[in-house]
Amino acid sequence: MKVVILAGGLGTRLSEETEMRPKPMVEIGGKPILWHIMKIYSSYGFNEFIICLGYKGNMIREYFANYFLYQSDVTINLSDNSIDVHNCKAEPWKITLVDTGLNTQTGGRIKRIKSYIGDKPFFLTYGDGVSDVNIEKLLKFHKKHKKLLTMTAVQPEGRYGSLDIDPKTSTILKFLEKPKGDNAWVNGGFFAAQPEIIDYIKNDSTMFEHEPLEKLAEEGHLVAYKHKGMWKCMDTLRDKFQLNQMWETGNAAWKVWDEE
């Protein structure tokens, strides 16, 4: 199955980083978050990717065009402009990079790559979130329920600690540091989809999270795969710092692949 990654947004809430680079190229542990997302899928044997480009998309093109240079030892002979590559460690990825427009919305980006998707089921995710979701189980769930779209539903951490206070004495009975939100489930990305979902997208201005998902839910074509494990979206600089800290301390639960 092909993996579609939406990587063209402006990333305005992370403007400290995205003034210079597209959000999927912001690094965690010295690697773009896009690389981490692709490694998640690759660890389950899914190595064919379609990346929807937009804002500063050429930086993503250049990264993968020169990927072997970043991953290998090289000898560069300036006299004849030759390059010898040593100990190449490149992943077995086939990557299609598609310019889906600077201002195109998420739905429009999916519609623009219809010809690359073809007529088979595909995975779909955003270029700014990581998780330890089991991709094999997600796919099995999608096939079992036979819906047009399976959405991974998650319960994100609350930003602040939670207090359980005795109403009579004001004694704090329980303190929970960063509890799981308010028990609400939200869209965590990591979709499994049938190609028919593209028919629910009108044009470039369609946000996938609005009319298409609303219509699919209304018609009974949308099902939730509940994931209670780790999930985190890199929306802000604070999120970036937290993800890097998790990586540096060996607590990156999304790292489901083995060291090479």
C-alpha positions as CSV (number, residue, x, y, z in Angstrom):
1,M,0.0,0.0,0.0
2,K,1.1,3.5,-0.7
3,V,1.4,6.1,2.1
4,V,0.3,9.6,1.4
5,I,1.8,12.3,3.6
6,L,0.4,15.9,3.7
7,A,3.4,18.1,3.9
8,G,2.5,21.4,2.2
9,G,1.0,23.5,5.0
10,L,2.4,26.8,6.2
11,G,2.9,25.7,9.8
12,T,2.1,29.2,11.1
13,R,1.8,28.1,14.8
14,L,5.5,27.0,14.6
15,S,6.6,30.2,12.9
16,E,9.9,30.3,14.8
17,E,10.9,27.3,12.8
18,T,8.8,27.5,9.6
19,E,10.0,30.9,8.5
20,M,13.1,29.0,7.3
21,R,11.8,25.6,6.4
22,P,8.6,23.6,5.9
23,K,7.2,22.1,9.0
24,P,7.8,18.5,8.1
25,M,11.5,19.4,7.9
26,V,11.7,20.6,11.5
27,E,14.1,18.2,13.2
28,I,13.8,15.7,16.0
29,G,17.0,14.2,17.1
30,G,18.8,15.6,14.0
31,K,16.3,14.2,11.5
32,P,13.2,15.8,10.0
33,I,9.9,14.8,11.6
34,L,8.9,13.7,8.1
35,W,11.7,11.1,8.2
36,H,10.4,9.8,11.6
37,I,6.9,9.4,10.1
38,M,8.2,7.5,7.1
39,K,10.3,5.3,9.4
40,I,7.1,4.3,11.3
41,Y,5.5,3.0,8.1
42,S,8.7,1.5,6.8
43,S,9.1,-0.6,9.9
44,Y,5.8,-2.3,9.0
45,G,7.0,-2.9,5.4
46,F,5.3,0.0,3.7
47,N,8.0,1.8,1.7
48,E,6.1,3.6,-1.1
49,F,5.3,7.2,-0.3
50,I,3.5,10.1,-2.0
51,I,4.4,13.4,-0.4
52,C,2.1,16.3,-1.0
53,L,4.3,19.4,-1.2
54,G,3.4,23.1,-0.9
55,Y,5.2,25.7,1.2
56,K,9.0,25.5,0.7
57,G,8.5,22.1,-1.0
58,N,11.8,22.3,-2.8
59,M,13.6,21.8,0.5
60,I,11.9,18.4,0.8
61,R,12.8,17.6,-2.8
62,E,16.5,18.5,-2.2
63,Y,16.6,16.5,1.0
64,F,15.6,13.3,-0.7
65,A,17.5,14.0,-3.9
66,N,20.7,14.2,-1.8
67,Y,19.6,11.7,0.7
68,F,22.5,9.3,0.1
69,L,24.9,12.1,0.7
70,Y,23.4,12.7,4.2
71,Q,23.4,9.0,5.0
72,S,26.8,7.8,3.7
73,D,30.5,8.5,3.8
74,V,31.6,10.2,0.6
75,T,34.8,11.1,-1.2
76,I,34.4,14.2,-3.4
77,N,37.0,14.9,-6.0
78,L,36.7,18.5,-7.0
79,S,39.1,18.2,-9.9
80,D,36.7,16.1,-12.0
81,N,33.5,16.7,-10.0
82,S,33.2,13.0,-9.1
83,I,31.7,11.5,-5.9
84,D,32.4,8.1,-4.5
85,V,29.8,6.8,-2.0
86,H,30.9,4.6,0.9
87,N,28.8,2.6,3.3
88,C,25.5,3.8,1.9
89,K,22.7,3.3,4.4
90,A,19.7,4.6,2.4
91,E,16.2,3.2,3.2
92,P,14.4,1.1,0.6
93,W,11.9,3.9,-0.1
94,K,10.2,4.9,-3.3
95,I,9.1,8.5,-3.0
96,T,6.9,10.5,-5.3
97,L,7.1,14.2,-4.6
98,V,4.1,16.2,-5.9
99,D,3.7,20.0,-5.9
100,T,0.1,20.3,-4.8
101,G,0.1,24.1,-4.6
102,L,1.1,26.7,-2.1
103,N,-2.4,27.6,-0.8
104,T,-4.2,24.4,-1.5
105,Q,-6.1,23.0,1.5
106,T,-5.7,19.4,2.8
107,G,-8.6,18.0,0.8
108,G,-7.4,19.7,-2.4
109,R,-3.9,18.2,-1.9
110,I,-5.4,14.7,-1.8
111,K,-7.5,15.3,-4.9
112,R,-4.5,16.6,-6.8
113,I,-2.7,13.2,-6.4
114,K,-5.6,11.1,-7.5
115,S,-3.6,9.7,-10.5
116,Y,-0.7,8.6,-8.3
117,I,-3.0,6.9,-5.8
118,G,-4.8,4.7,-8.3
119,D,-7.6,2.4,-7.5
120,K,-6.3,0.7,-4.4
121,P,-6.5,1.4,-0.7
122,F,-3.9,3.7,0.8
123,F,-2.6,5.2,4.0
124,L,-2.9,8.9,4.7
125,T,-1.3,11.0,7.4
126,Y,-0.1,14.5,8.3
127,G,3.5,15.5,8.1
128,D,3.7,16.8,11.7
129,G,2.6,13.9,14.0
130,V,4.2,10.8,15.4
131,S,2.7,7.8,17.2
132,D,3.3,4.2,18.2
133,V,0.1,3.2,16.5
134,N,0.4,-0.3,15.1
135,I,0.0,0.2,11.4
136,E,-0.7,-3.5,10.8
137,K,-3.5,-3.6,13.3
138,L,-4.9,-0.4,11.8
139,L,-5.0,-1.9,8.3
140,K,-6.6,-5.1,9.7
141,F,-9.2,-3.0,11.4
142,H,-9.9,-1.1,8.2
143,K,-10.3,-4.3,6.2
144,K,-12.6,-5.8,8.8
145,H,-15.0,-2.9,9.0
146,K,-15.1,-2.3,5.2
147,K,-15.7,1.5,5.5
148,L,-14.3,4.1,3.1
149,L,-12.2,5.6,5.7
150,T,-10.7,4.6,9.0
151,M,-9.4,7.4,11.3
152,T,-7.0,6.8,14.1
153,A,-8.7,8.4,17.2
154,V,-6.5,9.5,20.1
155,Q,-6.8,11.2,23.5
156,P,-4.1,13.8,23.7
157,E,-2.5,14.8,26.9
158,G,-3.9,17.7,28.8
159,R,-1.5,20.6,28.9
160,Y,-1.9,21.2,32.6
161,G,-2.1,19.1,35.7
162,S,-5.5,18.0,36.9
163,L,-6.7,18.4,40.5
164,D,-9.4,16.5,42.3
165,I,-10.4,18.8,45.2
166,D,-12.7,18.0,48.2
167,P,-15.5,20.5,48.0
168,K,-15.9,20.8,51.8
169,T,-12.2,21.0,53.0
170,S,-10.5,22.2,49.8
171,T,-8.0,19.3,50.3
172,I,-6.5,18.1,47.1
173,L,-7.5,14.4,47.0
174,K,-5.6,13.6,43.7
175,F,-3.1,15.2,41.4
176,L,-2.6,14.0,37.9
177,E,0.2,15.5,35.8
178,K,-0.9,16.0,32.2
179,P,-3.9,13.6,32.2
180,K,-5.5,12.4,29.0
181,G,-7.5,15.4,28.0
182,D,-11.2,15.4,29.0
183,N,-11.8,11.8,27.8
184,A,-12.7,13.2,24.3
185,W,-11.4,11.4,21.2
186,V,-9.8,13.5,18.5
187,N,-8.5,13.0,15.0
188,G,-5.0,11.7,15.2
189,G,-4.4,11.3,11.5
190,F,-2.9,7.9,10.5
191,F,-5.9,7.0,8.2
192,A,-6.5,4.0,6.1
193,A,-8.6,4.9,3.1
194,Q,-10.3,3.7,0.0
195,P,-9.7,5.7,-3.1
196,E,-13.5,6.6,-3.3
197,I,-12.9,9.2,-0.6
198,I,-11.5,11.5,-3.2
199,D,-15.0,11.8,-4.7
200,Y,-16.0,13.7,-1.5
201,I,-13.5,16.4,-2.2
202,K,-14.6,19.3,-4.4
203,N,-11.6,21.4,-5.2
204,D,-8.4,23.0,-3.9
205,S,-10.2,25.0,-1.3
206,T,-11.7,21.9,0.4
207,M,-10.4,21.1,3.8
208,F,-10.5,17.4,4.2
209,E,-11.4,17.8,7.9
210,H,-14.6,19.7,7.1
211,E,-17.0,18.7,4.4
212,P,-15.5,15.4,3.3
213,L,-15.1,14.0,6.8
214,E,-18.5,15.4,7.9
215,K,-20.2,13.8,4.8
216,L,-18.4,10.5,5.3
217,A,-19.5,10.4,8.9
218,E,-23.1,11.4,8.0
219,E,-23.3,8.5,5.5
220,G,-21.8,6.0,7.8
221,H,-18.5,5.5,5.9
222,L,-16.2,6.7,8.6
223,V,-15.0,4.5,11.5
224,A,-12.6,5.1,14.4
225,Y,-9.6,3.0,15.3
226,K,-9.1,3.9,18.9
227,H,-5.4,4.2,19.9
228,K,-4.6,4.6,23.6
229,G,-0.9,4.7,23.2
230,M,1.6,7.5,22.4
231,W,0.6,10.2,20.0
232,K,1.9,13.8,19.7
233,C,1.5,16.5,17.1
234,M,4.2,19.1,16.6
235,D,2.1,22.2,16.6
236,T,4.3,24.6,18.6
237,L,7.9,25.2,19.6
238,R,7.0,23.7,23.0
239,D,6.0,20.5,21.2
240,K,9.2,20.4,19.3
241,F,11.2,20.7,22.6
242,Q,9.2,17.9,24.2
243,L,9.7,15.6,21.2
244,N,13.4,16.2,21.2
245,Q,13.6,15.6,24.9
246,M,11.8,12.3,24.5
247,W,14.2,11.3,21.7
248,E,17.3,12.3,23.7
249,T,16.2,10.5,26.8
250,G,15.3,7.3,25.0
251,N,11.6,7.7,25.6
252,A,10.5,8.2,22.0
253,A,7.7,5.6,22.0
254,W,7.1,6.2,18.2
255,K,10.5,4.7,17.5
256,V,9.3,1.3,16.6
257,W,12.1,0.4,14.2
258,D,15.5,-1.2,15.2
259,E,18.8,0.7,15.0
260,E,20.7,0.0,11.9
